[in-house]
Amino acid sequence: MCRAGLSDPVPAAPVDTIVDMLHVTNRALHFAGFGGLDKLSLVTAQRPEPGPDQIRVRVAVAGLNPVDWQILASPALAAYFGVRPPCGYGNDFAGTVDAVGTDVTNWQVGDRVFGGARARAAADYFLAQADDPRILATPPGVSDLVAGVIDIVGRTASAVADRLRLSPDDTVLIGSAAGGVGTVLTQLAVASGARVLGSGSADSAEVIAALGAEPVRYGPDLVPDVRRLTPSGITAAADLHGVAAATAALELGAAPGRVATIEADEPPMGAVAVNGRDARPDALSELLGLVASGRLRIPVEQTYPLADYRIAIERQQQRHTRGKLALLTGGTE
Ligand SMILES: NC(=O)c1ccc[n+]([C@@H]2O[C@H](COP(=O)([O-])OP(=O)(O)OC[C@H]3O[C@@H](n4cnc5c(N)ncnc54)[C@H](OP(=O)(O)O)[C@@H]3O)[C@@H](O)[C@H]2O)c1
């Protein structure tokens, strides 16, 4: 799967043929082998041609997620996601079907699409099987910028929300409320009618409040600060960064079965590990329906040209992103 979208390097060409070549080339991030960002480069190759049962997607937006660069250094994580370098990079995307194979009947050139294309999305173009369930039609009224960053965070936030089944009777603590998953989950939690406390640094307090939650600082004073705000305790929690918020919620009285973590393989004291893979098949359609009707915002902190991928990834590696980061691609035509 990794090689889809990449093909042989374009040979050197005389200047007068470069204009022609601009119509057939594909820039793609290339993950050469395990290590760090030094193993990632932007390569230019011929634009891939779809096989009979494939579509070619012209990418407009490639959203970035921590797992993309966590995979670069972790053969175990890469294997879990079926990623084998040498291959491409990224997952989230939105764009347009710009070519279809001879046997394809379910997509047409010009269809707007979004979703997940693991180890392929960060490119001008990539190929996908026409029946790939992770390629979805972008609903009217939803921008490529939103559709192109929602795949992983949307499915994960939705899976956590389903697990917690929040109601107006709940007081929920969301650890890391201002990040990619946090901004989506916090809004879902607020919409449930629950009282929502969201943890972040002092710099994120405004963002968390704008989502409709009460900001609390993560760190050593988390438990006393939450206790001061909610003397009767916490009934549910989601920890999206380590396990400090999960541990705090258990100390503050939440039942272990209502404390979800997304970073811990072995959650503390009976808390529950939840993954994006647990999401309902219609989770993304549901979220984009909320976006289209103005009931959910997907904040994007910053966009970068594809060529500035290193600056974008290094920003995300600082772990203080508010909402999402995205690469803007758009093909070379
Ligand atoms: N299991 C799954 O299926 C799944 C799915 C998606 C993501 N994940 C993982 O979950 C994590 C979160 O993903 P994401 O996309 O939301 O990441 P993200 O956007 O990079 O998260 C950034 C947020 O983390 C917060 N943060 C930084 N240090 C913190 C601390 N010590 N305690 C609490 N919050 C802290 C930051 O808040 P401040 O700026 O205020 O410091 C920032 O808002 C990643 O490690 C990702 O790989 C797992």
Ligand as a Chemical Component Dictionary entry (heavy atoms), coordinates in Angstrom:
data_LIG
# 
_chem_comp.id                   LIG 
_chem_comp.type                 NON-POLYMER 
_chem_comp.pdbx_formal_charge   0 
_chem_comp.three_letter_code    LIG 
# 
loop_
_chem_comp_atom.comp_id 
_chem_comp_atom.atom_id 
_chem_comp_atom.alt_atom_id 
_chem_comp_atom.type_symbol 
_chem_comp_atom.charge 
_chem_comp_atom.model_Cartn_x 
_chem_comp_atom.model_Cartn_y 
_chem_comp_atom.model_Cartn_z 
_chem_comp_atom.pdbx_ordinal 
LIG N1  N1  N 0  -5.725 5.821  20.228 1  
LIG C1  C1  C 0  -6.090 6.497  19.158 2  
LIG O1  O1  O 0  -6.865 6.006  18.298 3  
LIG C2  C2  C 0  -5.595 7.888  18.971 4  
LIG C3  C3  C 0  -6.226 8.700  18.028 5  
LIG C4  C4  C 0  -5.795 10.010 17.895 6  
LIG C5  C5  C 0  -4.729 10.479 18.644 7  
LIG N2  N2  N 1  -4.112 9.628  19.507 8  
LIG C6  C6  C 0  -2.972 10.121 20.304 9  
LIG O2  O2  O 0  -3.499 11.004 21.272 10 
LIG C7  C7  C 0  -2.625 12.104 21.464 11 
LIG C8  C8  C 0  -3.402 13.386 21.232 12 
LIG O3  O3  O 0  -3.696 13.536 19.863 13 
LIG P1  P1  P 0  -4.016 14.987 19.284 14 
LIG O4  O4  O 0  -4.164 14.859 17.827 15 
LIG O5  O5  O -1 -5.088 15.625 20.070 16 
LIG O6  O6  O 0  -2.633 15.689 19.649 17 
LIG P2  P2  P 0  -2.226 17.230 19.638 18 
LIG O7  O7  O 0  -3.166 18.007 18.784 19 
LIG O8  O8  O 0  -0.781 17.288 19.319 20 
LIG O9  O9  O 0  -2.405 17.665 21.145 21 
LIG C9  C9  C 0  -1.900 18.914 21.499 22 
LIG C10 C10 C 0  -2.464 19.307 22.848 23 
LIG O10 O10 O 0  -1.792 18.582 23.883 24 
LIG C11 C11 C 0  -1.828 19.415 25.036 25 
LIG N3  N3  N 0  -0.795 19.069 26.000 26 
LIG C12 C12 C 0  0.540  19.261 25.896 27 
LIG N4  N4  N 0  1.136  18.825 27.009 28 
LIG C13 C13 C 0  0.170  18.373 27.840 29 
LIG C14 C14 C 0  0.153  17.812 29.154 30 
LIG N5  N5  N 0  1.277  17.617 29.835 31 
LIG N6  N6  N 0  -1.025 17.448 29.678 32 
LIG C15 C15 C 0  -2.189 17.629 29.003 33 
LIG N7  N7  N 0  -2.235 18.163 27.773 34 
LIG C16 C16 C 0  -1.071 18.518 27.195 35 
LIG C17 C17 C 0  -1.601 20.788 24.487 36 
LIG O11 O11 O 0  -2.184 21.733 25.374 37 
LIG P3  P3  P 0  -1.382 23.085 25.715 38 
LIG O12 O12 O 0  -1.031 23.723 24.401 39 
LIG O13 O13 O 0  -2.350 23.868 26.507 40 
LIG O14 O14 O 0  -0.145 22.677 26.467 41 
LIG C18 C18 C 0  -2.267 20.772 23.121 42 
LIG O15 O15 O 0  -3.511 21.415 23.114 43 
LIG C19 C19 C 0  -1.458 11.887 20.511 44 
LIG O16 O16 O 0  -0.377 11.279 21.195 45 
LIG C20 C20 C 0  -2.006 10.939 19.478 46 
LIG O17 O17 O 0  -1.023 10.136 18.877 47 
LIG C21 C21 C 0  -4.527 8.369  19.715 48 
# 
loop_
_chem_comp_bond.comp_id 
_chem_comp_bond.atom_id_1 
_chem_comp_bond.atom_id_2 
_chem_comp_bond.value_order 
_chem_comp_bond.pdbx_ordinal 
LIG N1  C1  SING 1  
LIG C1  O1  DOUB 2  
LIG C1  C2  SING 3  
LIG C2  C3  SING 4  
LIG C2  C21 DOUB 5  
LIG C3  C4  DOUB 6  
LIG C4  C5  SING 7  
LIG C5  N2  DOUB 8  
LIG N2  C6  SING 9  
LIG N2  C21 SING 10 
LIG C6  O2  SING 11 
LIG C6  C20 SING 12 
LIG O2  C7  SING 13 
LIG C7  C8  SING 14 
LIG C7  C19 SING 15 
LIG C8  O3  SING 16 
LIG O3  P1  SING 17 
LIG P1  O4  DOUB 18 
LIG P1  O5  SING 19 
LIG P1  O6  SING 20 
LIG O6  P2  SING 21 
LIG P2  O7  DOUB 22 
LIG P2  O8  SING 23 
LIG P2  O9  SING 24 
LIG O9  C9  SING 25 
LIG C9  C10 SING 26 
LIG C10 O10 SING 27 
LIG C10 C18 SING 28 
LIG O10 C11 SING 29 
LIG C11 N3  SING 30 
LIG C11 C17 SING 31 
LIG N3  C12 SING 32 
LIG N3  C16 SING 33 
LIG C12 N4  DOUB 34 
LIG N4  C13 SING 35 
LIG C13 C14 SING 36 
LIG C13 C16 DOUB 37 
LIG C14 N5  SING 38 
LIG C14 N6  DOUB 39 
LIG N6  C15 SING 40 
LIG C15 N7  DOUB 41 
LIG N7  C16 SING 42 
LIG C17 O11 SING 43 
LIG C17 C18 SING 44 
LIG O11 P3  SING 45 
LIG P3  O12 DOUB 46 
LIG P3  O13 SING 47 
LIG P3  O14 SING 48 
LIG C18 O15 SING 49 
LIG C19 O16 SING 50 
LIG C19 C20 SING 51 
LIG C20 O17 SING 52 
# 
